[in-house]
Amino acid sequence: MIANFDAILSTVRSSAEKRIIFLPHAIRQMSRPDRMISRLDIRSVIFDGEVIEDYPEDQRGHSCLMLGFDATKRAIHVVCSPKNEYLAVITAYLPDIDEWSDDYRFRT
């Protein structure tokens, strides 16, 4: 079964066009030496990636998990929450192949 995430994807991108803010947890995770995920990488995930999980009941507000790839084809997951005036990036990480399908879209 393939879920339709078009509505949340549209909202995420619309919010990101206004402003993207990085929560402290996201900055810490992006800056880890074994990750080194840049803000440009995050923008690429947001504007070129896809929503793979939707969390409409998240306590931080409606959020989702996105999958995208950086310039070196490294898979990146971004959890973000669209707000009226900005997109909040909650966290970002490199998915572990032991925890995700080969295409990084489904938890194993």
N, C-alpha and C positions, 0 to 999 in steps of 0.2 A: 504494500500500500504506500503510495507516494502522497505526502501531505502537500497542501497548497499554502505556501507561505507568502504569496504575492502581496497581501495587505500589509503585513508587518515589514516586509522588505521595503515597500514603498514608503512607509512611515519612517523607517530607519534612515533611508537615504535622504528624505526630505529634511529630517532633523539635522543630519550631518552636513547638509548644504548650508545650514545656518551657522553651526558651530559644533566642534567636537571637543569634549572635555574628557580628560583622563583621570579617573579616580586614583587615589594613592595606591591602592592594591594593584591596579593595572600597571602603573609606572614601575612598581617594585618587580612585578612579574616580567614585564617587558625588558627590564634592565639586567636580569640575571645573566651571568656570563655564559651559561649554556643555552641561552635563548637569543639575546640581543635583537629584539623585535623593534623596528623603528616606527615612528609615527607614519611615515610613508607606507610602510607595510600594512599598517592598520587601515589607512585610507584605501589601499588596494583591496583589502578584504571587504570593506564596507561597500565600495562602489563597483567592484567586479566580482565579488564572491556571491555566496548563496546562503540562505537561512536553512539550517539543518535541524534545529529544534526551536520550539516556540514555548515561552513561559508566560502565559497571560496572567497568571495568578501570583507572580513573583512578589515577594514582600517589598522589593525596591521599586515596584511598578512593572508594567509589562516589559519583558525583556526577551532576548533571543540569543541563540548561539549561531554564529556564522562561520563558514569555512571559506578560506581563500588561500592564495598562494603568493609568495613574494617573487622577486625577480629571478631568484635561483630555483624556483619551483618547490620551495619548502612549504609544506602545509602549515597553516596558522588557523587557530580557533580564536574567535573574539566573542565575548559575551558583552552585549550592549543593551542599553535601555533608551528608547527615544522619548524625549520630552518636547514640550511645545517650542522651546527656544534653543535646544541643543540636543546632541546625542551624547549620552554618558557611556564611556567605555569602562566596563566594570572589571574585566580581566582579559588577558590575552596569553596564549600559550601554544607550544608545539605539541600537537596530539601524539600520544604514545601509541605506537602500532600494536602493542599488547592489549590496549584497552579499546581500540577502534578498528573498524573494518579496514581493509586494504585501501579503500578510497577515502577514509577518514570521515565518512558520513554517518556511520551507525556504531553505537556502542556494542562491544562484544561481551 
